Amino acid sequence: MELVKKRPAPKKGLPTDGIMILVGLPKSGKTRTAASWPDGYVLELEPGGADRIEGRIHDIKSLEEFREVLKLAVADPSVRTIVVDSVDVLSDWLEDEIAHSAGLSSMTERKQGVDGWALWAELKRRLEALVNYLKASRKFVILIAHTKDPKLDSSGAVIIPAGMNVSGKGASVIAANADAIGNCFKKQIGATTKYFLSFQGGSLGIWGSRIPELEDKTIELPAENPYAAFEAIFKNAERENK
């Protein structure tokens, strides 16, 4: 075995591969933002969740259909961005599949001879396999998730920060492999509702970015084309680095 050589220069500019997670409350602009990325394909797992969004939207009704359509999207060279809406539903489907294979109605049901810990370990394994598949796809993948509130102790200190609404250790598996995790939110400013995406970390949330251009940024998202806000950030960074 030889020591590795120095890596090439780090990636710069708008990402063309990797994983970004958008977390937020319902109607906070998550799907609209994700669907605005160029050459995107949205795997919509929530019935009617994207019925007012333009783009290539594929309504998915089962885990089997999700797996089939995901493979087609990965193989299609015209698709550069894959959106999964939402990870909450996908995790629920995986839980149901694992539970039913063990003869249970749900992952929380107890049955003699069935190791509950092994079932949760299997969920973690399947989510890890999915994340690895997405990272190897050479596509830019946007995962959408609803917000899970932070857990506080009796004094109000944060024990578990806000994050994705995914059971077990699934949320940490997905988050650990993401290049950026943003918090989508909206705010009333005067008579207008404006939409924002924050990568600012803190005690209350897992938000953050290893993409330098997005680190600690809070972006106002234009209603017509949210992607334009990302373009502007990276163009400004490019000019500053010249």
MARKOL-155898 format. One line per field, with one value per residue: x, y, z of N, C-alpha, C in turn; residue number from 1. Coordinates in Angstrom, 3 decimals. Layout:
# residues N
nc1: [X,...]
nc2: [Y,...]
nc3: [Z,...]
cac1: [X,...]
cac2: [Y,...]
cac3: [Z,...]
cc1: [X,...]
cc2: [Y,...]
cc3: [Z,...]
n: [NUM,...]
# end
This chain:
# residues 242
nc1: [0.846,0.473,1.098,-1.436,-1.660,-1.563,-4.741,-6.614,-7.422,-9.968,-13.545,-15.445,-17.930,-21.356,-22.887,-22.794,-23.120,-23.635,-25.360,-28.056,-30.046,-33.289,-35.070,-38.096,-41.153,-44.538,-45.568,-43.498,-41.955,-40.229,-40.472,-40.985,-38.619,-36.696,-37.589,-36.958,-34.364,-32.096,-32.857,-34.244,-35.776,-38.565,-39.357,-42.248,-43.557,-45.580,-48.989,-50.459,-48.721,-47.136,-48.773,-49.060,-46.706,-44.323,-42.620,-40.787,-42.556,-43.027,-45.459,-45.353,-46.422,-45.748,-43.211,-41.931,-42.395,-41.022,-38.324,-37.980,-38.440,-36.469,-34.105,-34.409,-34.292,-31.691,-30.250,-30.857,-29.494,-30.458,-31.421,-30.302,-30.634,-32.030,-34.919,-36.254,-39.264,-41.149,-38.473,-39.541,-41.866,-40.664,-39.034,-41.057,-42.257,-40.164,-39.929,-42.415,-42.115,-40.002,-41.091,-43.362,-42.119,-41.174,-43.412,-44.910,-47.149,-46.233,-43.155,-42.950,-44.357,-44.346,-43.121,-42.811,-39.713,-38.884,-36.441,-36.460,-34.505,-32.871,-34.479,-34.597,-31.924,-31.752,-33.289,-31.606,-29.436,-30.531,-31.133,-28.565,-27.510,-29.092,-28.323,-25.605,-25.911,-27.129,-25.096,-23.182,-24.292,-23.662,-25.326,-26.994,-28.586,-31.537,-32.960,-36.016,-37.496,-39.695,-39.802,-38.461,-39.087,-36.820,-35.469,-35.841,-34.428,-35.526,-34.671,-34.672,-32.535,-30.989,-31.245,-31.475,-31.031,-33.204,-34.302,-34.521,-37.624,-37.400,-37.428,-35.718,-32.204,-32.019,-32.176,-29.717,-27.936,-28.512,-28.090,-25.368,-24.151,-24.721,-24.047,-24.968,-27.328,-30.312,-32.573,-35.808,-37.981,-40.701,-41.591,-43.505,-43.366,-44.198,-46.905,-46.392,-45.560,-42.505,-39.950,-37.373,-34.128,-32.031,-28.691,-27.432,-25.916,-26.521,-27.554,-30.148,-30.735,-29.748,-28.698,-26.469,-23.456,-21.068,-20.300,-18.523,-19.488,-22.102,-22.040,-23.124,-24.949,-27.992,-30.589,-32.675,-35.435,-36.502,-39.860,-40.533,-38.325,-36.560,-34.039,-32.451,-31.452,-29.447,-27.699,-26.858,-25.373,-23.179,-22.062,-21.268,-19.323,-17.483,-16.613,-15.394,-13.233,-11.562]
nc2: [-1.197,2.221,5.622,8.085,10.455,14.056,15.546,16.763,20.252,21.580,21.185,23.719,26.268,25.995,23.080,19.921,17.368,15.155,15.602,17.514,18.641,19.747,21.092,21.711,23.338,22.429,23.901,25.716,26.252,24.280,22.196,23.737,25.213,23.139,21.991,23.940,23.729,23.189,20.918,18.993,16.224,15.272,13.114,12.499,11.677,12.267,12.381,14.588,16.554,18.149,19.434,22.011,22.767,23.442,21.462,18.353,16.066,13.192,11.246,9.102,6.009,3.838,1.886,0.063,1.189,3.584,2.711,1.700,3.959,5.686,4.399,4.667,7.467,7.994,6.733,8.223,10.531,13.100,14.000,15.926,16.748,15.208,14.997,14.074,13.796,13.047,12.501,11.678,10.161,8.143,6.889,5.910,4.054,2.229,1.341,0.039,-2.016,-3.505,-4.213,-5.735,-7.852,-9.204,-10.136,-8.301,-5.604,-3.060,-1.231,-0.769,-2.710,-5.544,-8.860,-12.230,-13.772,-12.044,-9.729,-6.548,-4.523,-5.373,-4.921,-2.102,-1.666,-2.736,-0.909,1.329,0.306,0.031,2.672,3.735,2.325,3.393,6.112,5.867,4.894,7.083,8.999,7.888,8.186,10.370,12.461,15.541,15.552,16.318,16.109,16.187,17.060,17.042,19.144,18.115,18.878,20.447,18.696,19.470,19.921,20.064,22.560,23.996,23.739,22.570,19.231,17.445,18.651,20.415,18.743,16.342,14.685,11.775,8.394,6.524,5.969,6.939,9.633,10.770,9.246,10.013,12.791,12.929,12.340,14.366,17.211,19.700,21.148,22.679,25.036,25.669,28.417,30.732,34.229,36.937,40.013,43.153,43.502,41.259,37.828,36.350,34.079,31.996,30.435,28.872,28.210,28.502,27.364,26.263,26.040,25.114,23.732,21.377,22.549,23.490,23.697,22.127,23.094,25.756,28.230,28.346,28.199,29.218,30.965,32.798,32.745,34.732,33.686,34.062,34.281,33.440,32.057,30.257,29.082,31.007,32.546,30.945,30.803,33.482,33.734,32.005,33.108,35.599,34.743,33.651,35.911,37.307,35.682,35.973]
nc3: [0.000,-0.821,0.190,-0.223,-2.917,-3.136,-3.281,-6.170,-6.923,-4.783,-5.287,-6.956,-7.474,-8.724,-7.510,-9.184,-8.562,-5.730,-2.536,-1.371,1.308,1.945,4.491,6.238,7.387,6.387,3.294,3.058,0.890,-0.044,-2.070,-4.353,-4.528,-4.883,-7.294,-9.109,-9.933,-12.673,-15.394,-13.911,-12.139,-10.488,-7.959,-6.680,-3.719,-2.048,-2.180,-4.460,-3.727,-5.368,-7.163,-8.027,-9.063,-11.571,-14.057,-14.513,-13.107,-11.282,-10.047,-7.380,-6.121,-4.566,-2.840,-4.480,-7.020,-6.674,-6.518,-9.095,-10.765,-9.829,-10.658,-13.423,-13.683,-12.784,-14.794,-17.027,-19.203,-19.636,-17.277,-14.716,-12.142,-9.351,-7.469,-4.379,-2.859,-0.323,2.069,4.440,3.794,2.271,4.201,5.882,4.161,3.846,6.477,6.770,4.886,5.978,8.482,7.712,6.430,8.579,9.689,11.109,11.931,12.203,12.848,15.526,16.786,18.955,18.968,19.779,19.291,17.345,16.717,17.663,17.644,15.592,13.395,13.263,12.790,10.266,8.821,8.995,7.554,4.987,4.334,4.335,2.143,0.108,0.180,-0.524,-3.108,-4.355,-4.100,-5.723,-8.180,-9.716,-10.094,-9.147,-6.156,-4.481,-1.422,0.203,3.272,6.110,9.022,12.118,15.377,17.776,20.645,23.993,27.285,30.774,31.524,29.261,27.575,24.567,23.676,21.539,18.371,16.019,13.052,10.412,9.828,10.372,11.317,13.964,13.520,11.054,10.186,11.009,9.520,6.867,7.014,7.653,5.281,3.568,1.517,2.004,4.236,4.410,5.897,5.160,5.206,5.747,5.838,6.977,5.530,5.761,3.640,2.271,1.765,2.163,1.061,2.385,2.619,4.809,5.674,7.998,10.827,14.232,17.692,17.651,15.296,12.651,10.473,7.829,5.776,3.691,1.366,0.397,-0.652,0.206,2.917,6.099,4.982,4.493,2.334,0.339,-1.469,-4.728,-5.998,-8.603,-9.764,-7.842,-8.069,-9.260,-7.193,-6.103,-8.290,-8.392,-6.008,-6.442,-8.732,-7.764,-5.914,-7.660,-9.060,-6.967,-6.409,-8.527]
cac1: [0.000,1.215,0.402,-2.181,-1.118,-2.387,-5.935,-6.709,-8.055,-11.340,-14.640,-15.940,-19.067,-22.614,-22.682,-23.434,-23.351,-23.732,-26.690,-28.494,-31.303,-34.111,-35.962,-38.963,-42.558,-45.361,-45.803,-42.387,-41.249,-39.211,-40.625,-40.844,-37.190,-35.991,-38.007,-36.450,-33.010,-32.180,-32.886,-34.623,-36.833,-39.087,-40.064,-43.201,-44.088,-46.725,-50.087,-50.857,-47.768,-46.501,-49.753,-48.969,-45.293,-43.978,-41.438,-40.997,-43.012,-43.492,-46.160,-44.963,-47.445,-45.279,-41.760,-41.477,-42.381,-39.934,-37.049,-37.930,-38.317,-35.161,-33.101,-34.576,-33.814,-30.223,-29.696,-31.219,-28.522,-31.124,-31.725,-29.108,-31.015,-33.088,-35.557,-37.089,-40.188,-40.211,-37.769,-40.453,-42.687,-39.777,-38.672,-42.247,-42.414,-39.124,-40.316,-43.516,-41.590,-39.204,-42.001,-44.201,-41.280,-40.996,-44.725,-45.429,-47.942,-45.417,-41.842,-43.065,-45.034,-43.447,-43.532,-41.831,-38.834,-38.481,-35.528,-36.810,-33.282,-32.385,-35.305,-34.132,-30.606,-31.999,-33.698,-30.384,-28.636,-31.161,-30.954,-27.147,-27.360,-29.717,-27.464,-24.416,-26.340,-27.347,-23.799,-22.448,-25.055,-23.118,-26.387,-27.215,-29.791,-32.144,-33.877,-36.917,-37.981,-40.394,-39.022,-38.694,-38.743,-35.729,-35.839,-35.261,-34.543,-36.400,-34.163,-34.772,-31.334,-31.225,-30.649,-31.400,-31.441,-34.210,-33.754,-35.460,-38.632,-37.109,-37.337,-34.489,-30.956,-32.032,-31.900,-28.280,-27.263,-28.687,-27.456,-23.907,-23.671,-25.168,-23.105,-25.582,-28.646,-30.891,-33.863,-36.720,-38.994,-41.298,-41.747,-44.345,-42.673,-45.234,-48.079,-45.891,-44.895,-41.252,-39.425,-35.941,-33.445,-30.892,-27.671,-26.769,-26.010,-26.766,-27.933,-31.509,-30.904,-28.579,-28.428,-25.072,-22.996,-19.636,-20.062,-18.115,-20.296,-23.391,-21.817,-23.619,-25.770,-29.452,-30.892,-34.057,-35.758,-37.522,-41.028,-40.595,-37.232,-35.672,-32.687,-31.700,-30.742,-28.227,-26.823,-26.274,-24.363,-21.981,-21.451,-20.571,-18.140,-16.526,-16.022,-14.528,-12.038,-10.718]
cac2: [0.000,3.470,6.805,8.761,11.720,15.212,15.618,17.952,21.413,21.266,21.589,25.079,26.566,25.305,21.635,19.103,16.059,15.251,15.603,18.647,18.364,20.902,20.746,22.832,23.087,22.404,25.164,26.646,26.467,23.253,21.551,24.770,25.508,21.992,21.768,25.007,23.426,22.827,19.521,18.223,15.216,15.205,11.907,13.021,10.564,12.745,12.587,15.980,17.473,19.049,19.671,23.401,22.980,23.131,20.633,16.914,15.560,11.801,10.852,7.752,5.478,2.692,1.737,-0.637,2.158,4.522,2.098,1.582,5.283,6.229,3.817,5.286,8.849,7.949,6.292,9.169,11.636,14.401,14.356,16.336,16.931,14.319,15.473,13.082,14.534,13.455,11.446,11.187,9.092,7.051,6.177,5.170,2.897,1.248,0.751,-0.907,-3.182,-4.288,-4.769,-6.775,-9.023,-9.895,-10.533,-7.278,-4.548,-1.849,-1.427,-0.655,-3.895,-6.534,-10.231,-13.194,-14.303,-10.982,-8.779,-5.192,-3.765,-5.804,-4.272,-0.724,-1.737,-2.982,0.373,2.128,-0.273,0.331,4.095,3.891,1.820,4.366,7.299,5.516,4.800,8.446,9.676,7.294,8.390,11.539,13.456,16.371,15.010,17.141,15.358,17.075,16.463,17.925,19.461,17.494,19.909,20.094,18.157,20.306,19.393,20.856,23.932,24.640,23.486,21.648,17.894,17.009,19.797,20.179,18.086,15.664,13.851,10.394,7.590,5.805,6.655,7.271,11.048,11.036,8.597,10.855,14.092,12.802,12.202,15.507,18.314,20.900,20.964,24.004,25.188,26.514,29.067,31.925,35.308,38.038,41.296,44.068,42.786,40.198,36.655,36.068,32.745,32.005,29.164,29.183,27.203,28.940,26.387,26.798,25.023,24.609,22.944,20.703,23.199,23.821,23.372,21.981,23.856,27.043,29.358,28.346,28.120,30.317,31.880,32.770,33.213,35.038,32.947,34.722,33.434,32.889,31.113,30.197,28.693,32.216,33.019,30.150,31.269,34.773,33.514,31.388,34.065,36.581,34.090,33.506,37.223,37.672,34.840,36.277]
cac3: [0.000,-0.901,0.676,-1.289,-3.386,-2.857,-4.118,-7.036,-6.301,-4.348,-6.173,-6.825,-8.325,-8.478,-7.473,-10.226,-7.967,-4.283,-1.921,-0.563,1.993,2.278,5.597,6.579,7.668,5.172,2.561,3.272,-0.372,-0.273,-3.383,-5.383,-4.644,-5.453,-8.681,-9.976,-10.412,-14.093,-15.833,-12.733,-12.186,-9.125,-7.539,-5.714,-2.927,-1.283,-3.136,-4.677,-3.117,-6.339,-8.223,-8.478,-9.396,-12.958,-14.242,-14.724,-11.817,-11.367,-8.822,-6.988,-5.222,-3.780,-2.740,-5.688,-8.110,-6.393,-6.902,-10.557,-11.370,-9.451,-11.557,-14.736,-13.602,-12.686,-16.080,-18.091,-19.247,-19.662,-15.896,-13.981,-10.742,-8.894,-6.243,-3.683,-2.010,0.709,2.782,5.477,3.221,1.893,5.422,6.317,3.272,4.187,7.760,6.533,4.181,6.933,9.486,7.111,6.153,9.861,10.174,12.019,11.299,12.258,13.460,16.986,17.333,19.542,18.679,20.268,18.259,16.417,17.352,17.247,17.355,14.273,12.380,13.126,12.157,8.844,8.243,8.862,6.468,3.700,4.064,3.974,0.780,-0.783,0.134,-1.300,-4.506,-4.839,-4.200,-6.848,-9.413,-10.409,-10.233,-7.976,-5.534,-3.438,-0.587,0.925,4.519,7.035,10.209,13.417,16.365,18.695,21.955,25.038,28.645,31.643,31.634,27.952,26.780,23.457,23.767,20.144,17.550,14.984,11.874,9.536,10.481,9.980,12.538,14.283,13.210,9.635,9.954,11.153,8.380,5.685,7.252,7.656,3.911,2.777,1.309,2.565,4.823,4.535,6.553,4.403,6.034,5.162,6.807,6.520,5.534,5.290,3.125,1.395,2.329,1.463,1.341,2.661,2.852,5.671,5.971,9.221,11.898,15.567,18.671,17.447,14.076,12.077,9.201,7.564,4.426,3.427,0.139,0.987,-1.113,0.904,4.359,6.932,4.195,4.466,0.984,-0.005,-2.683,-5.562,-6.220,-9.956,-10.044,-6.668,-8.481,-9.607,-6.000,-6.011,-9.370,-8.020,-4.972,-7.004,-9.649,-6.939,-5.366,-8.762,-9.309,-5.840,-6.424,-9.686]
cc1: [0.878,0.392,-0.285,-1.494,-2.071,-3.557,-5.858,-7.368,-9.496,-12.375,-15.041,-17.146,-20.295,-22.415,-23.431,-23.614,-23.397,-25.183,-26.910,-29.849,-32.005,-35.130,-36.844,-40.368,-43.334,-45.569,-44.708,-41.531,-40.234,-39.287,-40.433,-39.377,-36.446,-36.313,-37.472,-35.038,-33.085,-32.136,-33.234,-35.722,-37.285,-39.824,-40.967,-43.904,-45.308,-47.858,-50.499,-49.875,-47.143,-47.462,-49.787,-47.525,-45.066,-42.735,-41.799,-41.287,-43.566,-44.131,-45.901,-45.944,-46.968,-43.759,-41.194,-41.387,-41.262,-38.593,-36.899,-37.695,-36.967,-34.067,-33.180,-34.034,-32.293,-29.602,-29.926,-30.259,-29.170,-31.484,-30.430,-29.376,-32.175,-33.606,-36.420,-37.938,-41.283,-39.557,-38.646,-41.255,-41.825,-39.376,-39.848,-42.450,-41.394,-39.448,-41.407,-43.015,-40.827,-40.107,-42.813,-43.400,-41.027,-42.334,-45.345,-46.257,-47.196,-44.108,-41.921,-43.794,-44.006,-44.006,-42.424,-41.026,-38.369,-37.656,-35.825,-35.598,-32.738,-33.186,-34.865,-32.747,-30.745,-32.463,-32.482,-29.547,-29.211,-31.035,-29.505,-26.916,-27.947,-28.834,-26.215,-24.732,-26.512,-26.024,-22.999,-23.107,-24.494,-24.200,-26.360,-28.561,-30.264,-33.170,-34.706,-37.452,-38.735,-39.562,-39.452,-38.206,-37.584,-36.280,-35.088,-35.369,-35.389,-35.953,-34.239,-33.545,-31.631,-30.490,-30.432,-31.878,-32.528,-33.548,-34.847,-36.409,-38.502,-36.836,-35.961,-33.253,-30.875,-31.673,-30.403,-27.488,-27.322,-27.940,-25.940,-23.333,-24.071,-24.075,-23.645,-26.964,-29.217,-32.265,-34.716,-37.756,-39.547,-41.550,-42.594,-43.576,-43.617,-46.460,-47.682,-45.273,-43.653,-40.688,-37.904,-35.428,-32.169,-29.984,-26.887,-26.992,-26.259,-27.245,-29.290,-31.655,-29.610,-28.144,-26.950,-24.682,-21.492,-19.288,-19.753,-19.026,-21.640,-23.242,-22.276,-24.464,-27.260,-29.869,-32.371,-34.354,-36.815,-38.646,-40.989,-39.549,-36.271,-34.232,-31.822,-30.924,-29.441,-27.221,-26.115,-25.169,-23.067,-21.294,-20.688,-19.275,-17.059,-15.837,-15.053,-13.218,-11.115,-9.636]
cc2: [1.242,4.597,7.514,10.064,12.853,15.266,16.826,19.095,21.081,21.789,23.031,25.243,25.748,23.798,20.916,17.664,16.243,15.367,16.891,18.289,19.687,20.464,21.956,22.392,22.988,23.800,26.187,26.829,25.406,22.670,22.557,25.116,24.375,21.804,22.824,24.739,22.873,21.324,18.592,17.218,14.985,13.890,12.316,11.869,10.964,13.077,14.055,16.998,18.460,19.406,21.121,23.787,22.599,22.248,19.190,16.292,14.154,11.412,9.376,7.234,4.318,2.667,1.047,0.319,3.174,3.953,2.032,2.938,5.913,5.685,4.437,6.713,8.910,7.618,7.301,10.354,13.010,14.882,14.689,16.483,16.004,14.833,14.356,13.829,13.584,12.232,10.861,9.985,7.898,6.224,5.350,3.914,1.813,0.566,-0.299,-2.178,-4.099,-4.969,-5.926,-8.036,-9.846,-10.332,-9.561,-6.266,-3.225,-2.159,-1.387,-1.848,-4.881,-7.933,-11.175,-13.765,-13.272,-9.953,-7.373,-4.350,-4.109,-5.143,-2.828,-0.670,-1.965,-1.707,1.261,1.627,0.092,1.807,4.399,3.453,2.810,5.601,7.024,5.429,6.194,9.182,9.160,7.588,9.501,12.551,14.361,15.960,15.954,16.299,16.350,16.354,17.499,18.067,18.633,18.477,19.466,19.524,18.941,19.609,20.350,22.305,24.691,24.465,22.426,20.335,17.330,18.166,19.418,19.557,17.464,14.775,12.412,9.586,6.960,6.638,7.064,8.706,11.340,10.408,9.490,12.180,14.013,12.750,13.360,16.556,19.611,20.545,22.349,23.987,26.166,27.128,30.275,32.948,36.409,39.340,42.313,43.274,41.571,39.062,36.366,34.743,32.793,30.579,29.465,27.973,27.592,27.916,27.059,25.693,24.396,23.696,22.366,21.365,23.547,23.395,23.172,22.566,25.283,28.207,29.454,28.393,29.393,31.339,31.699,33.471,33.559,34.436,33.684,33.757,32.751,31.809,31.075,29.861,29.915,32.749,32.258,30.603,32.556,34.608,32.986,32.309,35.135,36.000,33.955,34.824,37.617,36.892,35.117,37.287]
cc3: [0.000,-0.291,-0.493,-1.659,-3.041,-3.817,-5.054,-6.289,-5.922,-5.328,-5.897,-7.732,-7.971,-8.523,-8.589,-9.759,-6.446,-3.826,-1.130,0.041,2.288,3.322,5.899,6.891,6.365,4.606,2.797,2.017,-0.731,-1.691,-4.506,-5.609,-5.326,-6.930,-9.637,-10.481,-11.831,-14.333,-14.679,-12.999,-10.751,-8.924,-6.381,-4.999,-2.114,-2.256,-3.239,-4.172,-4.069,-7.461,-8.700,-8.809,-10.850,-13.000,-14.517,-13.358,-12.018,-10.041,-8.541,-5.937,-4.345,-3.756,-3.970,-6.870,-7.914,-6.856,-8.423,-11.210,-11.033,-10.360,-12.947,-14.742,-13.534,-14.036,-17.200,-18.110,-19.283,-18.263,-15.171,-12.490,-10.408,-7.557,-5.661,-2.654,-1.516,1.347,3.890,4.977,2.862,3.108,5.944,5.471,3.592,5.515,7.571,5.859,5.134,7.957,8.901,6.806,7.412,10.459,11.152,11.238,11.282,12.954,14.983,17.613,17.872,19.312,19.132,19.098,17.247,17.182,16.827,16.895,15.968,13.151,12.167,12.493,10.658,8.143,8.019,7.691,5.104,3.342,3.690,2.531,-0.225,-0.935,-0.700,-2.790,-5.105,-5.018,-5.390,-8.195,-10.289,-10.773,-9.011,-7.409,-4.427,-2.702,0.226,2.159,5.330,8.313,11.412,14.470,17.257,20.006,23.020,26.390,29.493,31.785,30.315,27.090,25.722,23.688,22.373,19.283,16.550,13.761,11.042,10.320,9.987,11.235,12.723,14.009,11.747,9.348,10.021,10.010,7.150,5.853,7.159,6.247,3.014,2.652,1.893,3.104,5.091,5.170,5.750,5.348,5.299,6.252,6.181,6.653,4.910,4.870,2.290,2.190,1.508,1.958,1.450,2.821,3.619,5.854,7.226,10.328,13.233,16.476,18.366,16.240,13.551,10.776,9.065,6.167,4.402,2.058,0.581,0.606,-0.385,2.425,5.060,6.168,4.519,3.178,0.880,-1.374,-3.497,-5.892,-7.580,-10.207,-8.855,-7.024,-8.793,-8.408,-5.810,-7.078,-8.977,-6.988,-5.569,-8.018,-8.876,-6.358,-6.433,-9.060,-8.217,-5.851,-7.611,-9.314]
n: [1,2,3,4,5,6,7,8,9,10,11,12,13,14,15,16,17,18,19,20,21,22,23,24,25,26,27,28,29,30,31,32,33,34,35,36,37,38,39,40,41,42,43,44,45,46,47,48,49,50,51,52,53,54,55,56,57,58,59,60,61,62,63,64,65,66,67,68,69,70,71,72,73,74,75,76,77,78,79,80,81,82,83,84,85,86,87,88,89,90,91,92,93,94,95,96,97,98,99,100,101,102,103,104,105,106,107,108,109,110,111,112,113,114,115,116,117,118,119,120,121,122,123,124,125,126,127,128,129,130,131,132,133,134,135,136,137,138,139,140,141,142,143,144,145,146,147,148,149,150,151,152,153,154,155,156,157,158,159,160,161,162,163,164,165,166,167,168,169,170,171,172,173,174,175,176,177,178,179,180,181,182,183,184,185,186,187,188,189,190,191,192,193,194,195,196,197,198,199,200,201,202,203,204,205,206,207,208,209,210,211,212,213,214,215,216,217,218,219,220,221,222,223,224,225,226,227,228,229,230,231,232,233,234,235,236,237,238,239,240,241,242]
# end
